[in-house]
Amino acid sequence: MNNVVSHAALATERAALPGHPFTAYRDDVLFVEDIAVSGLAKAHGTPLFVYSKAAMLSALAAYQRGFEGRDAQICYAMKANSSLAVLQIFARAGCGFDIVSGGELERVLAAGGDVRKVIFSGVGKTRAEMRQALAAGPQVWGRFDVRIEGRPGMLRVIGALMNLRSRLSGIATGDQAIFIERSWFMQLGGYADQPLMEDIELSRRLRSVSPPACLHERVLTSGRRWQQRGVWRTVWLMWRLRWRYWRGASPDVLAQAYR
């Protein structure tokens, strides 16, 4: 068997480089877009990291086409590459950012990113980082995702739907561990003196000031009531109470039904 690799075969293999067609060989010279990498190496030395702006925007465009016409926000995961030049490209293209620390938040701001499009994900957030996130953006309050503890598998589905509803409505519940800047909590008068729906009532007032910061970190709440009274019966009760409250029913009357 002939072990000689033909020049044509090499050319075909080289044409399939990662990042093609933005990264490719031309007459045995490696190019990124229209710039020879050898020239960059001579000018800047090695090791050298070279990125193609056109390749990044082309990859982003595929996601943008896929979500065209939908209410969606594409976020760049900063852990992939936190170079300010890279971040600026995605920020100018309208991307949000998925970050995990206060340091990454600072880089988003330095790159000109829109803090309203930032997802502050990951576990173990410190109080200082939460204050930093709130101070950087328009949000003065927020909440965590909730997970309902218990055996029925539907409890996890219900928890996920609660989180989705909260993101869409801007209303949070006590089970989602609402947190608020002290100054705004005092300015708005704190929780209303009512036996039920006080979390929803406060959310409505806070929502007029800013949207909530919806964190993906999860808090665990007891599913005991759901298990004791039945999952679907409890779902129906909760929705009925919220609907009656929205219609103007007294929290005192609703509290009697809740018990």
RALIN-V490462 format. One record per helix or strand of 2 or more residues. SS is the DSSP state (hx for helix, st for strand). FROM is the first residue (numbers start at 1). TO is the last residue. If there is no record, write none. Layout:
ss->SS from->FROM to->TO
ss->SS from->FROM to->TO
This chain:
ss->hx from->7 to->15
ss->st from->23 to->26
ss->st from->29 to->32
ss->st from->35 to->36
ss->hx from->37 to->44
ss->hx from->53 to->66
ss->st from->75 to->77
ss->hx from->78 to->80
ss->hx from->84 to->92
ss->st from->96 to->99
ss->hx from->102 to->110
ss->hx from->115 to->117
ss->st from->118 to->120
ss->hx from->127 to->136
ss->st from->141 to->149
ss->hx from->154 to->169
ss->hx from->174 to->176
ss->st from->179 to->180
ss->hx from->182 to->187
ss->hx from->198 to->207
ss->st from->213 to->222
ss->hx from->224 to->229
ss->hx from->231 to->246
ss->hx from->251 to->258
